[in-house]
Amino acid sequence: MSDHVKRLFDAQQQFLRQAVQSTKPNDQKVVEAIKPQSSEIDAIT
């Protein structure tokens, strides 16, 4: 489980890095961007 938590935080960090360097994406791109986070959350729960 700790591996999933670390990967979740890494995915969130990557998402935030991309967010501050980008313009507002469309809904589909947001879904794609948060998919790694969602996968790790699903693995934890």
Protein Blocks (a to p, Z undefined) as FASTA:
>chain_A
ZZmmmmmmmmmmmmmmmmmmpccddfklmmmmmmmmmmmmmmmZZ
